[in-house]
Amino acid sequence: MFCYQCEQTFRSDEGAGCAGTKGMCGKDAATADLQDVLLHVCEGLGQYLHHARALGATDAEGDRFLLFAFFTTLTNVNFNAARFVQLIAEAARLRDRARALYERAARAAAKIPENLPGAAVFVPASDMNGLLAQAGEAAIRKDAAIVGEDVIGLRSLVLYGLKGVCAYAHHARVLGEERPEIYAAVEHALDLLAREPKDIEPLLEEALALGRANFVAMEALDAANTGAFGTPQPTQVRVTPVKGKAILVSGHDLKDLHEILEATKDKGINVYTHGELLPAHAYPKLKAYPHLAGNYGGAWQDQQKEFADFPGPIVMTSNCLIEPQARYRGRIFTAGPVGWAGLRHIAEGDFSQVVQAALALPGFPEDVEEKTITIGFGRTAVLGVADKVIEAVKAGQIRHFFLVGGCDGAAPGRNYYSDFADEAPDDTVILTIGCGKYRFNKHDFGTIGELPRLLDMGQCNDAYSALVVATKLAEAFGVGVNELPLSLIVSWFEQKAAAVLLTLLALGVRNVRLGPTLPAFLTPALVNVLVEKFGIQPIGEAKADIAAALARAA
């Protein structure tokens, strides 16, 4: 195996990347290699769909499969090797169908179908051992000695950005929001990767094109979430348990949470959110359920302790799953793209097993003293008070906005983000998205006038909301986004963050501070390109970075 797609990848003086028998995330070598093979077959599927689309022919099932398949390969999503054998077979079936679709479309257009090379003609083995023997053909570094590290790094940037786009688009799709331009962009990127490009410029252009596609995907997801569950509202959320039976729902999937709320209605079971599902409490149609009792625990990397202490079943709806411990292995379920060998998987939205488990388990024996936090400052809530925000800026009451957002993780150095929020001057406002906020979202930051200094805008999936707010404020002030008194302090961990970063770059947002480390797949030469073209900077020391941001804005 070789994998360096996330922040926790192994690093040493000899280089970066997880190899050997198991990665830092817990993914074993067989699963990693099978994921590589799956993506290779998906490249072939993308090739045929790309060429068919150019002739006016599309295959919705093939496109939807690509979103799901790529989602399963994100960090901390699916560790079930057997599941990848099934997905590879399904990808090959759809690829063969896409080839027939393309050939029919070509003949209908009086053209001779091309004989597409590479992944398009790769024949996957029928069993796991055979597939593992083929993994070298699908490895991302298979021709590194020929094309060089910069090309490998840019191919990786495109591939990992593509994973993020697919994850966002899948979340939107399950709620009925699909955009043809997203599928076209996914197919285009796969066709490019399948041709094993060797030049820098086309890869850079593709990365930015994916950034633009990701903006569309995030817009679709925003439309899906608000269309299904209403517009997020500022909401007080209880963060301490109440007495009674309990289910914990983790991940990002609002649809799964809604179905669990429906399945537990009037059954005397309280439902708690965990991790990135915290923002669900702000959606009117979800918070209307009286048994959506509160938020439990913190960010994903603390789950092994928190899940062990939770007295009920746990459902993982998307990333981020860590190897389940024996103390709760028998009461954790997976859903959607998530998987772990031996865990019970929920299919077709039937959560009856989870309900039965909740009724059989003890639940919380007593109420814990009530504590709450405030969330729900999505784009509508913030822009609803835009006039007050603009007045406060013009009056000097608000000197600067800091978007301190992104993923959390277990690596040392992430206290930078809590230090940054705590050290931000009292005349600044902190916007936040993603699970990195768990490091400081229970701190008291006070208010500026009637406006809380900490505005929680939602999941990492809600980055669209932050971009809309920045764009609208720029319009109101008559300046560009880069001229706003706004600095972006982004923590990355996995591939959705890579997609969001590409979106920021594609939209021309400059001077993003990125940490706690820069992605291992970016070579020094590629980092220099990002610095020169986009002003990307690594994080430093919190006080110094705050001072630099304020000095630049002055």
C-alpha positions in Angstrom: 0.0 0.0 0.0 0.9 3.6 -0.4 -1.4 6.4 0.8 -0.7 10.1 1.7 -4.2 11.5 1.1 -4.8 12.9 4.6 -3.0 15.0 7.2 -2.2 12.1 9.5 -0.1 10.4 6.9 3.2 9.0 8.2 6.1 11.5 7.9 9.9 10.9 8.3 13.1 12.3 7.0 12.8 9.9 4.1 9.5 11.3 3.0 5.8 11.0 3.7 3.2 8.3 3.1 1.6 5.4 4.8 3.0 2.0 3.6 3.6 -1.4 5.1 0.7 -3.4 6.6 -1.5 -0.6 7.9 -1.9 3.2 7.5 -2.1 5.8 10.3 -5.9 5.9 9.9 -6.1 2.1 10.6 -6.7 1.2 6.9 -5.0 -2.1 6.2 -2.9 -2.7 3.1 -5.5 -4.9 1.4 -8.2 -2.3 1.8 -5.8 0.5 0.6 -4.8 -1.5 -2.5 -8.4 -2.4 -3.3 -9.4 1.2 -3.1 -6.7 2.0 -5.6 -8.1 -0.7 -8.0 -11.6 0.7 -7.5 -10.6 4.2 -8.4 -8.7 2.8 -11.5 -11.8 1.0 -12.8 -13.8 4.2 -12.0 -11.4 6.1 -14.3 -12.3 3.8 -17.1 -16.0 4.3 -16.3 -15.4 8.1 -16.3 -13.6 7.9 -19.7 -16.6 6.3 -21.4 -19.1 8.6 -19.7 -17.0 11.6 -20.7 -16.9 10.6 -24.3 -20.6 9.6 -24.3 -21.6 12.9 -22.8 -19.8 14.7 -25.6 -22.2 13.0 -27.9 -25.3 13.8 -25.9 -25.6 10.4 -24.1 -25.5 10.1 -20.3 -25.9 7.3 -17.7 -27.3 8.5 -14.4 -26.6 5.3 -12.6 -23.0 5.4 -13.6 -22.6 9.0 -12.5 -24.2 8.3 -9.2 -22.1 5.3 -8.6 -18.9 7.4 -9.2 -20.0 9.8 -6.4 -20.6 6.9 -4.0 -17.5 4.9 -4.9 -15.2 7.9 -4.5 -16.8 8.8 -1.2 -16.1 5.3 0.2 -12.3 5.9 -0.4 -12.1 9.1 1.7 -10.1 8.9 4.9 -11.9 7.2 7.7 -15.0 6.1 5.7 -14.8 2.5 4.7 -12.3 -0.1 6.0 -14.2 -3.2 4.7 -12.0 -5.0 2.1 -14.7 -7.4 1.0 -17.0 -4.4 0.3 -14.4 -3.1 -2.2 -14.3 -6.4 -4.1 -18.1 -5.9 -4.6 -17.7 -2.3 -5.6 -15.0 -3.1 -8.1 -17.2 -5.7 -9.8 -20.0 -3.1 -9.9 -17.7 -0.5 -11.4 -16.6 -2.9 -14.1 -20.2 -3.7 -14.9 -21.1 -0.1 -15.2 -18.0 0.6 -17.2 -18.8 -2.0 -19.8 -22.3 -0.6 -20.0 -20.9 2.9 -20.5 -18.7 1.6 -23.3 -21.7 0.3 -25.1 -23.5 3.6 -24.5 -20.6 5.5 -26.0 -20.3 3.2 -28.9 -24.0 3.5 -29.7 -23.8 7.3 -29.4 -20.8 7.4 -31.7 -22.5 5.3 -34.3 -25.6 7.3 -34.1 -23.5 10.4 -34.8 -21.9 8.6 -37.8 -18.5 8.5 -36.0 -16.1 5.7 -35.4 -15.8 5.0 -31.7 -12.3 5.6 -30.3 -10.4 2.7 -28.7 -9.8 4.3 -25.4 -6.6 3.2 -23.6 -5.5 2.6 -20.0 -8.2 2.1 -17.4 -10.9 1.8 -20.1 -9.5 -1.6 -21.0 -8.3 -2.8 -17.6 -9.9 -6.1 -16.7 -10.2 -6.5 -13.0 -9.8 -10.0 -11.5 -12.8 -11.7 -10.1 -11.5 -12.3 -6.5 -9.6 -10.5 -3.8 -6.3 -12.2 -4.4 -6.4 -11.5 -8.0 -7.3 -7.9 -7.5 -4.5 -7.4 -4.9 -2.0 -8.8 -7.5 -3.2 -6.1 -9.9 -3.0 -3.2 -7.4 0.4 -2.1 -8.7 -1.2 -1.1 -12.1 -3.5 1.3 -10.2 -1.1 2.8 -7.7 -0.8 6.6 -7.8 3.0 6.4 -7.8 3.3 3.7 -10.5 5.3 6.0 -12.9 6.8 8.4 -10.4 10.3 7.6 -11.7 9.3 8.6 -15.2 7.1 11.7 -14.7 8.6 13.1 -11.5 7.3 14.1 -8.1 5.6 17.4 -9.2 3.4 15.6 -11.7 2.5 12.9 -9.2 1.7 15.6 -6.6 -0.6 17.4 -9.0 -2.3 14.2 -10.1 -2.8 13.5 -6.4 -4.3 17.0 -5.8 -6.8 16.4 -8.6 -7.6 12.9 -7.4 -8.1 13.9 -3.8 -10.0 17.1 -4.7 -12.2 14.9 -6.9 -13.0 12.7 -3.8 -14.1 15.8 -2.0 -16.4 16.9 -4.8 -17.9 13.5 -5.0 -18.6 13.4 -1.3 -20.4 16.7 -1.3 -22.3 15.8 -4.5 -23.3 12.5 -3.0 -24.7 14.2 0.1 -26.8 16.5 -2.2 -27.9 13.7 -4.4 -29.4 11.6 -1.6 -31.7 14.5 -0.9 -32.6 14.9 -4.6 -30.3 17.7 -5.7 -28.2 16.8 -8.8 -26.4 19.1 -11.2 -25.3 17.9 -14.7 -22.2 20.1 -14.6 -20.9 18.3 -11.6 -21.1 14.9 -13.4 -19.5 16.5 -16.4 -16.6 17.8 -14.3 -16.2 14.4 -12.5 -16.1 12.6 -15.8 -13.7 15.2 -17.3 -11.3 14.8 -14.4 -11.4 11.0 -14.6 -10.7 11.1 -18.3 -7.7 13.3 -17.7 -6.3 11.1 -15.0 -6.8 8.0 -17.1 -4.6 9.5 -19.8 -1.8 9.8 -17.2 -1.0 13.5 -17.9 2.7 14.4 -17.7 2.5 18.2 -18.0 2.0 20.6 -15.1 -0.3 23.2 -16.6 -3.2 20.9 -17.6 -3.2 19.5 -14.2 -3.3 22.9 -12.5 -6.2 23.9 -14.8 -8.0 20.7 -13.9 -7.5 21.4 -10.2 -9.1 24.8 -10.5 -11.9 23.4 -12.7 -12.6 21.0 -9.9 -12.7 23.9 -7.5 -15.4 25.5 -9.6 -17.3 22.2 -9.8 -17.0 21.9 -6.0 -18.7 25.3 -5.6 -21.6 24.0 -7.6 -21.6 20.8 -5.5 -21.7 22.9 -2.3 -24.5 25.0 -3.7 -26.4 21.9 -4.5 -25.9 20.5 -1.0 -27.0 23.8 0.5 -30.1 23.7 -1.6 -30.7 20.1 -0.7 -30.3 20.6 3.1 -32.4 23.8 3.2 -35.0 22.5 0.8 -35.5 19.4 2.9 -35.2 20.8 6.4 -35.6 24.6 6.2 -33.2 27.4 6.7 -30.8 27.2 9.7 -31.8 29.5 12.6 -29.7 30.6 15.6 -30.4 27.9 18.1 -29.4 26.9 21.7 -28.2 23.3 21.8 -27.9 21.3 24.9 -24.5 19.7 25.2 -25.1 17.6 28.4 -27.2 14.4 28.5 -30.7 13.9 29.9 -32.0 10.8 31.6 -33.3 8.1 29.3 -32.7 5.8 26.4 -30.4 7.2 23.8 -29.0 6.9 20.3 -25.9 8.8 19.1 -25.7 9.8 15.4 -22.4 10.8 14.0 -21.1 12.0 10.6 -22.7 14.5 8.2 -25.8 13.0 6.8 -29.0 15.0 7.7 -31.2 12.5 5.8 -30.1 9.6 7.9 -30.6 11.7 11.1 -34.1 12.6 9.9 -35.0 8.9 9.3 -33.7 8.0 12.7 -35.8 10.7 14.3 -38.8 9.3 12.5 -38.0 5.8 13.5 -37.7 6.7 17.2 -40.7 9.0 17.4 -42.9 8.4 20.4 -40.7 5.5 21.5 -39.1 7.2 24.5 -35.6 7.3 22.9 -33.6 10.5 22.9 -31.4 11.2 19.9 -28.1 12.9 20.2 -25.9 14.3 17.5 -22.1 13.8 17.4 -19.3 15.6 15.6 -20.3 17.2 12.3 -24.0 16.6 12.9 -24.1 19.3 15.5 -25.5 21.9 13.0 -28.5 19.7 12.4 -30.1 21.3 15.5 -30.5 24.6 13.7 -32.7 23.2 10.9 -36.4 23.9 11.7 -37.7 20.5 10.5 -35.1 18.6 12.5 -35.2 20.6 15.7 -39.0 20.3 15.7 -38.5 16.7 17.0 -38.7 17.0 20.8 -36.5 13.9 21.2 -33.6 15.5 19.4 -32.1 16.0 22.8 -28.7 17.5 22.2 -25.1 17.2 21.1 -22.8 14.7 22.8 -19.0 14.7 22.8 -16.6 16.5 20.5 -14.7 16.0 17.3 -14.2 12.7 15.6 -10.7 11.9 17.0 -12.2 11.6 20.5 -14.8 9.0 19.5 -13.1 5.9 21.0 -13.4 7.3 24.5 -16.8 9.1 24.0 -18.4 6.1 22.2 -17.3 3.8 25.0 -19.0 6.0 27.6 -22.3 6.5 25.6 -25.0 4.2 26.9 -26.7 3.4 23.7 -26.2 2.5 20.0 -24.1 4.6 17.7 -24.7 5.2 14.0 -21.9 6.4 11.7 -23.5 8.0 8.7 -20.4 9.2 6.9 -16.8 9.9 7.8 -15.0 9.9 10.2 -14.9 6.3 11.7 -12.0 5.1 13.8 -11.4 1.5 14.6 -14.2 0.5 16.9 -13.1 -0.6 20.3 -14.3 -3.8 22.0 -16.3 -1.8 24.6 -18.8 -0.5 22.0 -18.1 -2.7 18.9 -21.3 -4.6 19.4 -23.5 -1.4 19.5 -22.1 0.6 16.6 -23.7 0.6 13.2 -22.6 2.0 9.8 -24.7 3.5 7.0 -24.3 4.8 3.5 -20.6 4.8 2.3 -19.2 3.8 5.7 -18.0 0.3 6.5 -16.0 -1.8 8.9 -15.8 -5.6 8.7 -18.0 -7.2 11.3 -20.1 -4.1 12.1 -23.8 -4.1 11.3 -24.6 -2.0 8.2 -27.9 -0.2 7.7 -29.3 -0.7 4.2 -32.2 1.2 2.6 -32.7 3.5 5.6 -34.1 0.8 7.8 -33.0 1.8 11.3 -35.2 -0.7 13.2 -32.2 -2.6 14.4 -30.8 0.6 16.0 -34.1 1.3 17.7 -34.2 -2.2 19.1 -30.7 -1.8 20.4 -31.6 1.5 22.0 -34.5 0.0 23.8 -32.3 -2.9 25.1 -29.5 -0.7 26.4 -29.7 1.3 29.6 -29.4 4.9 28.4 -28.4 7.7 30.7 -29.4 7.1 34.3 -29.9 10.7 35.2 -29.9 14.3 34.0 -26.6 16.1 33.9 -26.5 19.8 34.7 -27.8 21.6 31.6 -25.2 23.5 29.5 -25.9 24.9 26.0 -24.1 26.5 23.1 -25.4 28.6 20.3 -25.2 27.5 16.6 -27.1 28.2 13.4 -25.4 31.3 11.9 -25.7 30.2 8.3 -25.7 32.6 5.4 -29.4 33.6 5.9 -29.0 34.4 9.6 -25.8 36.4 9.1 -27.0 38.3 6.0 -30.3 39.0 7.9 -28.3 41.3 10.1 -25.9 42.5 7.4 -26.9 46.1 7.9 -25.9 45.9 11.6 -22.7 44.2 10.7 -21.8 46.8 8.1 -22.7 49.6 10.5 -20.5 48.0 13.2 -17.6 47.8 10.7 -18.0 51.4 9.6 -18.2 52.5 13.2 -15.0 50.7 14.1 -16.8 48.3 16.5 -15.8 45.3 14.3 -12.2 45.6 13.1 -11.8 42.3 11.4 -13.4 38.9 10.7 -11.5 35.7 11.1 -12.9 32.5 9.5 -11.3 29.8 11.7 -12.6 26.7 10.1 -12.0 23.2 8.8 -11.3 19.8 10.1 -10.0 18.7 13.5 -7.4 16.0 14.0 -5.2 14.3 16.5 -1.9 15.6 15.3 0.1 17.9 17.5 -0.1 21.6 16.7 -3.9 21.9 16.4 -4.1 23.9 19.6 -3.1 26.7 17.2 -6.7 27.1 16.2 -8.0 27.4 19.8 -5.2 29.7 20.6 -6.0 31.8 17.5 -9.7 32.1 18.5 -8.9 32.9 22.1 -6.2 35.5 21.2 -8.4 37.2 18.6 -9.0 40.8 19.8 -12.4 41.7 21.3 -13.2 43.9 18.3 -13.0 41.0 15.9 -15.6 38.4 14.9 -14.8 34.7 14.5 -16.7 32.7 11.9 -16.4 29.0 12.0 -17.3 25.9 10.0 -16.3 22.2 10.3 -15.4 20.1 13.3 -12.2 22.2 14.1 -14.6 24.4 16.1 -14.9 21.8 18.9 -11.6 23.1 20.2 -13.2 26.4 21.1 -16.9 26.4 20.6 -17.7 26.1 24.3 -15.6 29.1 25.1 -17.3 32.4 26.0 -16.3 35.0 23.4 -18.9 37.6 24.4 -20.7 39.9 22.0 -20.2 43.0 19.9 -23.5 44.9 20.3 -26.2 42.3 19.8 -23.9 40.1 17.6 -22.1 37.1 19.1 -18.4 37.2 18.5 -18.4 33.5 17.6 -20.7 32.6 14.7 -21.0 28.9 14.0 -21.9 28.6 10.3 -22.2 24.8 10.3 -20.5 21.7 9.0 -17.5 21.6 6.6 -20.3 20.8 4.2 -21.6 24.4 4.7 -18.5 26.1 3.4 -20.8 27.5 0.6 -22.6 29.5 3.3 -19.3 31.2 4.3 -18.4 32.0 0.7 -21.8 33.5 0.1 -21.5 35.7 3.2 -18.1 36.9 2.1 -19.3 37.6 -1.4 -22.4 39.6 -0.2 -20.3 41.6 2.3 -17.8 42.4 -0.4 -20.7 43.6 -2.6 -22.1 45.7 0.2 -18.7 47.4 0.8 -18.0 47.8 -2.9 -14.8 45.8 -2.8 -13.5 42.4 -3.7 -13.4 39.5 -1.2 -9.7 39.9 -0.8 -10.2 43.6 0.2 -12.6 42.7 3.0 -11.4 42.9 6.6 -11.5 39.0 6.5 -8.8 36.4 7.0 -9.2 32.7 6.4 -7.5 30.4 8.8 -8.1 26.9 7.6 -7.3 23.5 9.1 -7.3 20.6 6.8 -7.4 16.9 7.4 -8.9 15.0 4.5 -10.1 15.2 0.9 -13.2 17.4 1.4 -11.0 20.1 2.7 -8.8 19.7 -0.4 -11.9 20.3 -2.5 -12.8 23.4 -0.5 -9.3 24.8 -0.8 -9.5 24.3 -4.6 -12.8 26.2 -4.6 -11.2 29.1 -2.7 -8.3 29.2 -5.2 -10.7 29.0 -8.2 -12.7 31.9 -6.8 -9.5 34.0 -6.5 -9.5 34.1 -2.7 -5.9 34.8 -1.6 -3.7 34.6 1.5 -5.4 31.6 3.1 -3.4 30.3 6.1 -3.3 26.5 5.9 -2.3 24.0 8.6 -1.4 22.4 10.8 0.9 20.9 8.1 0.8 21.3 4.3 -0.5 18.3 2.4 2.2 15.7 1.9 1.4 15.2 -1.7 2.4 18.8 -2.5 6.1 19.0 -3.4 8.2 22.1 -2.4 7.9 23.3 -6.1 4.1 23.0 -6.0 3.9 24.8 -2.7 5.9 27.6 -4.3 3.3 27.8 -7.1 0.5 28.1 -4.6 2.4 30.7 -2.6 3.2 32.8 -5.7 -0.2 32.4 -7.5 -2.5 32.4 -4.5 -0.7 33.7 -1.5 -1.2 30.4 0.4 0.7 30.5 3.7 1.4 27.9 6.4 0.2 28.7 9.9 2.8 30.0 12.3 2.3 31.2 15.8 -1.2 32.4 16.6 -0.4 35.8 18.0 2.0 36.6 15.2 -0.5 35.5 12.6 -3.2 37.6 14.1 -1.0 40.6 14.1 0.1 40.0 10.5 -3.5 39.7 9.4 -4.6 42.9 11.2 -1.5 44.8 9.8 -2.3 43.6 6.3 -5.8 44.8 6.6 -5.0 48.2 8.1 
